[in-house]
Amino acid sequence: METIRYTPRGVCAREMEIDLDNGVIQAVRVVGGCNGNLQGISSLLVGMTREEAISRMEGIHCGAKPTSCPDQLAQALKQN
């Protein structure tokens, strides 16, 4: 089991933690941000491979911001 801890930049969320087992997401926890949306995103990511999650979330913007919580989750997954 691998756990990624990430401090996002440019979004409301303050901390992200992702558990992976052999490259498959097992759990996602986010502190701060839009609680309902992030719970939904976290639930959808469980069972997805790291690569699939990155390809689906990377580059998503939040309004006029150049990033978003999904994009920051992708950045977290890319770091390890």
N, C-alpha and C positions, 0 to 999 in steps of 0.2 A: 504494500500500500504506500502510495506517495501522497503527501499533502502539500499543496501550493498555497502559500500565504502571500497576499499581494495588497499593496496600498494603491488604490486607483487614483488617477489624476484627472482633473477637469470635470468631475461628476459629483453628484450628491453623496454617493456611497463612500464610506470611509475605510472599509476593510472588506476583503474578499478571501474566502478560503475554499479550496476545491480539493476533494479527495478523489484520487484515481487508483485503479487497480489494473495493471497491465495496459495502461493507456485508455481505459474506459472510465468515464466519470461515474462516481458512486454517490457523491453528495456535493452540494454547493451551498455555502452560507455567505450572506452579505449583510454587513452592518451599515445602516443608513440607506438613503435612497428611497425610491417608491416601493414600499413594502409589498403591496399586492402584486405589482408587475414583476418584481424580483423573485418573489416566491414562485410565480408562474414560470418564469424563465428557468429558475433553478430546478423545478420539477421536470420540465421538458428536457433538460440537459442530462438527467440521470439515464445511464445506459448508452449514451452517445460517445463515440471515440473523440479523443482530443482533436484530431485532424478535422473531423466533421463539424465539431462545435466551432473551431476557428474559422472554417470556410463559411459557415452560416452567419457568424456574428461580426467578424472583422469588417471595419469600415462603416458600421452603422452610426449615424449621427443622432444627437438629441437636440431638436430644434436648430438653433444657429451654432450650437457647440460643435467643434470638430470631432467629438468623440461621444460615447454613450456608455452606460453600464454594460450592455452586451459587448461593445467594442473593447472595453477594459477587461472583461472576462476573457476575451480572445487574447488580449495582450498578456494576461497572466498565464494562460495556457501556453503561449509561445515562449515564455521565458525559460521553461524547464524542458 
